[in-house]
Amino acid sequence: MNPEMKKIIEEKINSCKVFLFMKGTPEDPQCGFSAQIVSIFEELGIEFKSFDVLSDENIRQGIKEYADWPTIPQLYINGKFIGGCDIVRELAASGELQGLVK
């Protein structure tokens, strides 16, 4: 991975406690999986920042390489990669997600 792209991605991830790379915006998600995570966050009152990967193809591809995870959305908490939609759903259902963001 190019060092400049890595720096840009890490700055975004570390800009807040909960960061989501998603398709679209929280107000207008552009895929069902991104919409599901936003909905879970809204239900649980979890504050987060996000980046719309559809707005920058370099970041869209770069984040897949950075996390070694082929799909988007991707959730980071405290700078650590957590996973995609299925993992977030499971963590929310078990109550673990709420513990991770406290």
Summary of the structure (lengths in Angstrom):
residues: 102
radius of gyration: 12.7
end to end distance: 31.7
largest distance: 37.4
contacts: 306
relative contact order: 0.20
helix: 53%
strand: 21%
